[in-house]
Amino acid sequence: MKLQMDKTLNFWIDVAYQDLKDDHANLIKHQLVAHILREYESRGDAMRYLNVKGKIAWKASPSFLDTIADAERDAQDELDDD
C-alpha cells in the first residue's frame, strides 16, 4: 500500500529516509517510511487526514510549515549578510 503524502512532507520524509536507511538495513523502504511518519506525527510535524477519496493521507502540520519557513528566512538572511 502506497502512503499518500503532500509534497512538502514527502520531501522531508525522503530526506529522513536517506539519512536513516543505512542504519536500518533490516527494514524495507515502506516500513522505514511508516516509522518516520510515526515519529513526525508524535513530534507534531505531520498529521493524518482523509483525502477526497476517503483514504488516510498525511500532510505537514502548520507548525512544521512554520518551522520550515523560519529556517528558510534564516538561511536567506545569512546569504544576504555575506
Secondary structure, 3 states (H helix, E strand, C coil): CCCEECHHHHHHHHHHHHHHCCCCCCCCHHHHHHHHHHHHHHHCCEEEEECCCCCEEEEECHHHHHHHHHHHHHHHHHHHHC
